[in-house]
Amino acid sequence: MLSIKNLHAGIDEKKILKGINLEIKPGEVHAIMGPNGSGKSTLASVLAGREDYEVTDGTVEFAGKDLLELSPEERAGEGLFLAFQYPVEIPGLSTTNFIKTAVNEVRKYRGEEALDAVAFLKLMKEKMAQTNIDQTLLSRSLNEGFSGGEKKRNEVFQMAMLQPKLAILDETDSGLDIDAIRIVANGVNKLRSKDNAVLLVTHYQRLLDYIVPDFVHVLYNGRIVKSGTKELALELEERGYDFIKSENVEA
Amino acid sequence: MQNELSAIEKTVLTDYKYGFVTEIEADEAPPGLNEDTIRFISAKKNEPEWMLEWRLKAYNHWLKMSEPTWANIKYEKINYQDIIYYSAPKQKKKVNSLDEIDPELRKTFEKLGISLDEQKRLSGVAIDAVIDSVSIGTTFKEQLGELGIIFCSISEAIQEHPELVKKYIGSVVPITDNYFSALNSAVFSDGSFCYIPKGVRCPMELSTYFRINAEGTGQFERTLLIADEGSYVSYLEGCTAPIRDENQLHAAVVELIAMENAEIKYSTVQNWYPGDKDGVGGIYNFVTKRGICQGAHAKISWTQVETGSSITWKYPSVILKGDYSVGEFYSVAVTNNHQQADTGTKMMHLGKNTRSRIVSKGISAGVSNNSYRGLVHVGKNAANARNFSQCDSLLLGDKCGAHTFPYIEVKNNTAVVEHEATTSKIGEDQIFYCNQRGIDTETAVALIINGFAKEVMNQLPMEFAVEAQKLLAISLEGSVG
C-alpha cells in the first residue's frame, strides 16, 4: 500500500530525513519510534504533503500512485489521513460543518455523489458510537477551546468519518493522561481492518500497550536504524534511546 | 499549490459579475453643480416649493463646508463640477404598472437576479428598485397598502404623503450634519420611503435595490423609514454598478425613526464595483446612515456586509433617546487589492437603561486598508447605560492593514462600557489542516472567513445570508498564498 524508497527531505537547507525505506501492507500496524529530533514528525508531514518540507531524493508510492506528485488534498482523496499532533482551531466553523465539507470533498475527488443531510447524519451517529465522542463537541467551533484529549478524540472521529486506507497518527498520545490514551486507542482499534493500515508515530512505548503494532521501527538521525516486532518497543522502554545512539555513533 | 493559486488569481475581480452596462436612453442633467442643477432636479420631480427650498438651504450650507479629511483613506480630490447629478432612464410615458416598464430595464434587473414581477410572490420580498437617479418600480404595493404600510419611492412620497416627509426628512440627519449628507440633501434624486403604522408587523422583508448604470453620474439616494409605535420591519438593501475605470461617487443618506416599542432591522449587502486589481475605478461610497430610537423600548439593528466599493466611508449609528431602547451594529467589511474601508458606528446613549452592542469583523487582503472607527457616547442622563463592543480583524497576507479607532465618551458613572479587540491572520497551518482533510485552499479560505464572520452573518435574513456568504468567498479569491 505504501512504499517509501530512499526518501531524503529537509527544511531550509537542513537535511532531516536521510534515506528512509519502509513498506506498509494492508491490515498492518507500524510504529515509528525515536528520540526527539530524529525526524518522526517530519516523516509524517512529508507524507501528508506539508509545503514547508522539500523532498530532495527518493520515491513514495501510495495505492499505486506517485504520492509526491499529489497535492495534500489529493492525497487525502486517495485515502491518506494524518491525525495531527497539534490540531488547529478554526473559530466560528462548526466541527460538524467542517467534517461534512471534508467528507463530501473526498467523495467528490473519488467521483462519488455528495452525502445529503440524512445520509451524513446517519454516518455520523454510527461513527460517534464507535469512537465514543459526544455530540456537543461536534456542534462547537472546530477545536476551539477543546482540551488536549478532546482534540485528539476529534482527530480519531474524523479518521472514522473519512475511513482512510492509511492513517498516520502523529504523537497522538502526547499530552494525554492514561484514560485519554485508552479512549483514543480504543477508537483506533475499532477502525482497524484487513484493508487499511496504521502508521503510529510516537516517542513513548505506552501507546503501544493499547494499539499493538505488527512492526516497530526506530528512527534515528533521519534513518530507520532498527526494525522489529513489538518486543523492540519494550526493549527501548527498558534501555532508553541511549543504546540506539551509542550503537550508531560510528555509523 | 503556487500554480493553482495563480489560476485562482486570474479569476479575481473579473468575477465582478454585475459589471455590465445596460443600453438605455437616459434623461440627464448637464454635469456640474449650481442652484440651477437643483432647480432642474426639483422641477423634473415636480416637487412642492418647500422641498426645493430645503434643497437650496442644504446647497448653500454645503458651499460653506469642506470635505472631511479625518478618515483613514486616501483618494484624489473629487471635482464636484464633473459629476452628472441627475440621470434617469427615459421612459416613454409614465408607467401605471410594472408590466409597462422598458423591457431593457426589466432585463437589467433579471440579470441582477431581482424579480420585479409581482406574480412571483414566492420570493416574499417587496422591492423598490432604483436605477441611477430614479425609482423604477416598487412591488407588492397593494398588499402592503391593505395593512396601511406605505412603501414607495421617496419622490412619490413627496407627492403623496408630504406631511410625513416634511415632518421626518432631515430630522435624524440634519442638512448641516456633514459634507456628504449636505450634498445629498441638495441633490438627492430618489430613494425609498417606508412607513409602518402603529402595531403593524410588516409581513415581508422590504428591500431596495440600487444600481448605478450611466457613466459620469453620481448616485445620491435618500431613504426614510418610520416605524410607528409597536411596529416591526425588516429592511434589506443591495447595490451593484458596472465596471468602469472612472471613480463614481455614491453619497446616500438613510434615516430611521423607531417610535415606542418599535423595531427596525436594517440589513445591507454592499457590492458596488470595487475597482480593478490595480485600484483603477470603483465607487466612492460615502454614506450617512443614522437611526433614532425615539420612544421607550425601541430597537434599531444595523447589519452590513461590505464587500464592494473602492472606498467605503460609513458609520451607521443609533441615537438611543428612549429609555430602555436598544441599538445594535453588526458589520463585516472586506477589503481586497487596493480597496479602502473606514467604517464603524456611533451609539449615542441619551435615555436611561439604554443598551448597545457592536460586533465588527474586518477582513483585509491584498494591499488594502480596513479601519474600524466607532464612538460610544453615554450622556449625563443615561443612567445604567450598557455597551459591549467587539472588533475583530483578520489579515490575509502581509501587505494589508487593519486599524481600530474606538472612541468612548462617558458622562454618567453608572454606565458599563466594554470593548474587546483581536487581530489574527489566516494561518498556513489552518489551510494545511483543511487540505489534509481533502478540502482545497479556496474552499478552506471560504470556511475560515465564514467562520470568522459567522456572528454577523447570522443576523442577516435568510434570503441574503447565502448570497452574502458566496460574496465573501468571491471577494477574497486568490488572496492567500
Interface residues (C-beta under 8 A of the other chain):
Chain A: A48 G49 R50 E51 D52 S71 P72 E73 R75 A76 G77 F81 L82 F84 P87 V88 I90 P91 G92 L93 N97 F98 I99 T101 A102 E105 V106 Y109 S141 L142 Q158 L162
Chain B: M1 E4 G427 E428 D429 Q430 F432 Y433 C434 N435 Q436 R437 G438 I439 D440 T443 L447 I448 N450 G451 F452 A453 K454 E455
